[in-house]
Amino acid sequence: MILLRCYPKITDFIYEFFNHALWADYRFIPIFSYGFCVATGFFVASILSVNEMRRREALGLLKGNEAEITIGEAPNISELVIYFLIGFVVFFKLIGVFVYQPEMSAGILSLKDYLKSFNLGSFVGGIIGAVSLCWYFYHSKNKERLPAPQKKKITLYPSDGIGDLVVIAAVLGVTGANFFNYLENPGDYANFWQDPFSSMFSGLSVYGGLIFAGLGFGIYAYWKKFNILHFFDSVAPGFILANGIGRIGCHVAGDGDWGLANPYNKPSWFPQFLWSNNYAHNIIDAEPMTVLPNCMEEHCTYLSHAAYPTPLYELLMCTFIFFILWSLRKRYTYQPGILFFIFMMLIGVQRYAIEQWRDVSGRDTYGFFGIQFRQSEIISVIMFAIGAVTVVYLLRKYKAAGVK
C-alpha cells in the first residue's frame, strides 16, 4: 500500500506512482520529501500569517512604516540583459533534465556531472526561457512607466515583509533546531564535515527551531517598530499548522521520528497506516540487517517490529490546535498576546504527549528529583507554565482595563 512505505525523495514517489515506468524515473533528482514538506509548511504558514496580519492592519492594530520609492522608471538594457542571462541558464539546465533523463536514470550520466557541464542542456529551452523572462519583466515595468519618474512615499506594513520572515524562520529555525538537537544528541554530528547537508537536516529539534525563530521574529518586530504581541498572534496559527505539515515529511521520508514498536493487534475497523508502520525504504536505513528481498532501490531496510506512526499523530494534533487558534483569533483580537500564549500552552501539551509515544532511544536525559526527563519534556512543561501564567495575567489586565 502506498501509504505504508517511505519515499525519501519526491521523485521516488513519482516513480512508484507511475508503476516504475522508465519515462517517470527522475530519482536522480534529489528533491527530498522532508525538505519539500517543510517548504510547503512555510508557504502555508506565510499565507495564513499574511491573511491575519492584513486583518489586524485594516483594524489599525498593526501599523506600518513610511518609505520612499521611485515609480514610473522605464526598463533599462542592463536589467534586460541580467534577466536574459538568468532565464537562459536556468531553463537551459531545467529543460535539459528532461532531454537527458534516459541517460541519468540509467546511471550513464550523473546529475552532478550534468550540472557541472557547460555543454549539456537544452539550447532551445534556454532561449525560450530567456525571452519569456525578459518579455515578462519588460511588459510589467513598461505598464507602470510614467513620462518622468517620480518619488513617492508609501507605507510598508508587517504583511509586506513576509519574505523576510520566511528567511528568518528558515535560517534561524534550522540553526536552533540543530543547536538543541546537538545538546541532546551530539553523536548526530560526528560526521558533520563529511556530509554537512545530511547532518543539518536530520534529527532536528522542533523546540529549537521554534525558540530561535521566535527570537528572530521578536528582534525583527522590535526593529521595524511593529506591535510585538499582535505580530506574534498573527503568526502563531500558521506556525503550528506548518509544524504538522513538516511532520508529513518526517513520516514519508522515514527519518527516524517514529514511535515505539506497537505490540497490539489492530482492530479491523482501524486503518493500518495509522496503527503501525514498518517504514520500509526509510531514509536513515534503520536496522541495516533487515533488508527487503529483491529490492533494487537506494534504501532497502525496514523495521522488524512495526512502530506507531507518531508523525501522523502529530499532524492530527497540530491540525486540531490550528483550528482552535484560528477560531479564537477574532475573539481575542483586542486582547493581544492571549492567542500566542494559548499557542504556547497547547504546543507544550502536544509535545509532551507525543514524547510518551516516540522512540527516542539513545537520547540524553536530565535528572530532576530522581526522575529522568527528556529535553523536549522539560521545555514542554516550561512552555505550558509560561503560557498559562501569562494568559491569566493578561486576562486580568484586560478585564481591569475594560478591554473586551
Secondary structure as GFF3:
##gff-version 3
##sequence-region A 1 404
A	DSSP	three_ten_helix	2	4	.	.	.	ID=ss1
A	DSSP	alpha_helix	10	17	.	.	.	ID=ss2
A	DSSP	three_ten_helix	22	24	.	.	.	ID=ss3
A	DSSP	alpha_helix	33	58	.	.	.	ID=ss4
A	DSSP	beta_strand	65	71	.	.	.	ID=ss5
A	DSSP	alpha_helix	77	99	.	.	.	ID=ss6
A	DSSP	alpha_helix	101	105	.	.	.	ID=ss7
A	DSSP	alpha_helix	111	116	.	.	.	ID=ss8
A	DSSP	alpha_helix	123	143	.	.	.	ID=ss9
A	DSSP	beta_strand	150	156	.	.	.	ID=ss10
A	DSSP	three_ten_helix	158	161	.	.	.	ID=ss11
A	DSSP	alpha_helix	162	184	.	.	.	ID=ss12
A	DSSP	three_ten_helix	186	189	.	.	.	ID=ss13
A	DSSP	alpha_helix	196	200	.	.	.	ID=ss14
A	DSSP	alpha_helix	206	224	.	.	.	ID=ss15
A	DSSP	alpha_helix	228	253	.	.	.	ID=ss16
A	DSSP	alpha_helix	272	275	.	.	.	ID=ss17
A	DSSP	alpha_helix	310	328	.	.	.	ID=ss18
A	DSSP	alpha_helix	338	355	.	.	.	ID=ss19
A	DSSP	beta_strand	365	368	.	.	.	ID=ss20
A	DSSP	beta_strand	371	374	.	.	.	ID=ss21
A	DSSP	alpha_helix	375	401	.	.	.	ID=ss22
###
